[in-house]
Amino acid sequence: MCSQGAARCATTAVPGTAARATPSAPIRATTFCGTIFEVPGIITVSTCGECETNADCGGQTPVCAPKYDLAKFGGRFDCVAPGSVPNSGGCQSDAACASGHCGEASVMGLLKLGVCGECVTDGDCSPGEQCVGPEVDFGTGQVFGATCQ
């Protein structure tokens, strides 16, 4: 966890193979403090990760996406390749999802989590199917993306 309102977390050593990295002087990477869960006025959970927004990422992994750890009520944000997050994985935008669909799972209308799924609306499904929204199951610690049924 990181301090609420802190712009950055402590720098951490990152094992690397870059020419300038040596065992005695590893490359340092700054990690960012991102809000992984928030219920305004009730609770905010911020953790250290590779990014907070897409602007913190680059190269072949330009998309910032959350990885939820519901069992520990935590998680982190990582830089990922576009379209690399599978259904039921965390997202902030359609760009992260392999399906191209980032929906919003709601817990009692208070806590909202971005999650990749097969659909966001009925129009994303085959004729005759309906989009069943994403769900959060704190009992099992899982997030489930929307499905066409």
N, C-alpha and C positions, 0 to 999 in steps of 0.2 A: 504494500500500500504506500501511497505517497501523500504528502501534505496537500490538503484541499487548497486550491489556488496557486500551488507551486507550478511554475512554468516548465521546469525540468527536474528530472530525478538525478540522483548522483550518477556520475559517469562510471561505467563498468568496463572491465577488460573483456575484449572480444577476441577469441582465438581466430587468427587469420593467416592467410598464406601470401599476403601482399609482400612485395620485395622489401619494404621498409620495416615489416614486423619481425621482431626477434623474440626469443623466449624471455629475455630480460626487459624488453620494451614492446609489449603487445600494442596493437592499434587500439585506441580508445574510441568508444562510440557513446554519444549522448543519448540517453533514453528520455522519453517524454512522459509527463504525468497526464493521463487521460481518464475521463470520467466514464467508467464502464457501466455503472448502474446509478440512476438518479430518480428519486421521487421528490420533486420540489417541496421544500419546507419540512421534509421528514428525514431523508437519508441521501447521502451522496457517497458512492464508493469510487475512489480514484486509484488507479494502479500505474506502475511504471511499465512502459512498453516501447517499441521501436518508433511509434508515431502517435499523433493525436488526430491529424488530418492528412489528406492526400499530399498536401504541400510539404510534409515532413519526409515523404518517400521519393523514390526516383529510380532511374535505370529500368531494369526488367521487373521491378516490383513497385510500381507507382501508386498502388491503391492501399489505403489504410483500412484494415478490417478488424473488428473485435473477435477475440476468442474467449468465450464465456466459460467460467468455472463456477457453475451454480452451487455445487456442493460446498465450496469455500466462500461463496458469495463474492467472487472476484473474477479475475481474468486479466487480459491484456490486449493491447492493440499491436498488430504486426503489419509490416508492409508485405503485400502479396501481389502476385501477377494478376493482370486482368482476367476475369473469368475462371479463376482457380479455386474458388470456394464452393464446395459441394452443397447440395440441398441440406438444410438444417444447420449450416454453418453461419457464423455471425457476419453481418454486413452493415455498411453505412450507406451504400448506394448499389444500384444495379451492376455497376462496373465490376464489382468483386465476384459476383455470382456466376457460376458455370451456366446456370439456367437463364441468366439475364434478368432475374426477378428477385428484388430485395423487398420483402414485406415487413410488417411490423406486428410482432407478437405482443399482446397486452396482458398484464397481470392485474386483474380487477380494475382495469382502466387507469391504474396509477403508474406502474412500471412498464416501460415500452422498450422492447429489444428488437433490433434489426436482425432478420434471419432470411437466408436464401431459401427459395421454394420453387415449386413448379409453376406457380401463378401468383398474381396479385389481384386480378379481377377474373370474372367468369369468361371474359373475352380472350384470356390467355389459354383457355382450355379448349378441348375438342367440342364440336357441337353436341349438345345434350348433357355435357358435364358442367359441374359447378366448382368454383374455387372455394375450398374449405380452408379458412385462415390458419395461420401458424399458431402454435401453442407452446406454453412453457409448463413443464412439470417439475416442480421443486422437489417432489417426492423421490423422483429418480435422478434429478439433476440434469435433465435433458431439455433441449429446445428442439421443436419439430417445425420444419418449414411447411408452408401451405402446399396442399395437394389438390389435384383435379380428381373429382369423383363423380 
